[in-house]
Amino acid sequence: MTRLNYLGYELAHAFIGPLRLWTSVVRLGLEHPMSPFSINPFAKSASAALEVFESLTKRYGKPEFGITETTINGVQVGITERIELSKPFANLLHFARDESAGKRNDPKVLLIAPMSGHYATLLRGTVKSMIAEHDVYITDWTDARQVPVVEGRFDLDDFVDYIIDFVQHLGPNTHVMAVCQPAVPAMIATAIMARRNMEIQPASLTLMGGPVDTRRNPTAVNKLAMGKPLSWFERNVISVVPFPQVGFMRRVYPGFVQLTGFMTMNLERHQNAYKELFQNLVKGDCDSVNQHREFYDEYMAVMDLPAEFYLQTIKTVFQDHDLPNKRFVHRGEIADCSAIRRTAIMTVEGERDDICGVGQTEAAHDLCPNVPKDEHYHYLQPGVGHYGVFNGTRYRTEIQPRIREMIRTIDARRKAEAASREAAKPMIDLAVHNGNGAKPASAPMARALTPVRWDDIQPIGKPN
């Protein structure tokens, strides 16, 4: 049935296309100052109604980041968007700053965008707020319907592998920020790197509104995922990409199905938004109309998810809670977060988050007892919902400065630790040369740490 729905969705767009073209022509006739219809008192209302129709029925393509410059020390600095590393299901994008304001040694930040329906451009505001003081990279996930079947499947384990590959590519002292859904795979990737004692591990891991343990304060989204068997999701929401798309015959969770779910969660709010759009078009309130367009151009642009990834996420994260139960197995390895010792952990939550309830992200601290006490950070932002955790005014003025403070603190500490290790190498080499039996270490020695009680952990800005 879902396959027929996907085909029907494509046919509906093919049918509506000419109708939308007709409405554009009619609008031009109603609005053009030389048109005799423009003086009709009903022209504005008719034109506004047609624009609302176009907005609701058009197909929204992938938005652009559109970040071309930033301001550093009062100087306008150009930004060039570059593909740092390309993989079938994602590109690693680098927002490279030119050196007009001088060469900077800012911390490297890898933003893990959610693969949950919207494009990575949803984090445009997050990138903008970080880019002046950080060297920013982001995972730009590919719409699954644009990936040929010959590229193979993509599941949660592949997502984890991509994170590990990107961190290894960026090198030492990389700070990772995971927004929403990737909080879990980011923790798994960090745990796997720690368990393997890899030389390169994230310097810090910031988790923002992520479903680490959805048993805490479950939301309506969590209850839906837990309340139905996996077979229900496979039967009702999984489809096959129709011809002539590049990903023809790939099994996916279609973007339009996801968008329907997004819209119905807050249906009254969206209905009111479009009523206000109509009223503002009639009044000629251009600022309000532009704000609506900017928001919905992003909100309505959705991508298909690989079916394997979606179903595995539902089962392991929302139904079985494998990570907090310490039984998530990645490629035959247990993802034990207690192995994490060299990565600072910060969690950020929104007081009114109706997607990830308060406490779900904070649970990460309980899973990482061997991270030093002073490298645990938690912040609960009053008055914001899920979107406000990573975007908007309160993110820019209250959340981002705290993240910046943590990253700067840990970055300086990691660089000092690396310098100490380098300084110690000649002494180790001399001891080996003198034949006293000492051997150089192949990796940094793990510190003996006692488990941390959450009651002892203080949010940033509230020193002990």
HUURBEL-V176821 format. One record per run of one state. SS is the DSSP state (alpha for helix, beta for strand, coil for the rest). FROM is the first residue (numbers start at 1). TO is the last residue. If there is no record, write none. Layout:
BEGIN
SS FROM TO
SS FROM TO
END
This chain:
BEGIN
coil 1 1
alpha 2 31
coil 32 35
alpha 36 39
coil 40 42
alpha 43 57
coil 58 68
beta 69 72
coil 73 74
beta 75 87
coil 88 89
beta 90 97
coil 98 107
beta 108 112
coil 113 117
beta 118 118
coil 119 119
alpha 120 130
coil 131 134
beta 135 141
coil 142 143
alpha 144 146
coil 147 148
alpha 149 151
coil 152 155
alpha 156 170
coil 171 173
beta 174 179
coil 180 181
alpha 182 195
coil 196 203
beta 204 208
coil 209 219
alpha 220 227
coil 228 229
alpha 230 236
coil 237 237
beta 238 240
coil 241 250
beta 251 253
coil 254 254
alpha 255 265
coil 266 266
alpha 267 283
coil 284 285
alpha 286 299
coil 300 301
beta 302 302
coil 303 304
beta 305 306
alpha 307 319
coil 320 328
beta 329 330
coil 331 332
beta 333 334
coil 335 336
alpha 337 339
coil 340 343
beta 344 350
coil 351 363
alpha 364 367
coil 368 372
alpha 373 375
beta 376 381
coil 382 386
alpha 387 389
coil 390 392
alpha 393 433
coil 434 453
alpha 454 456
coil 457 464
END
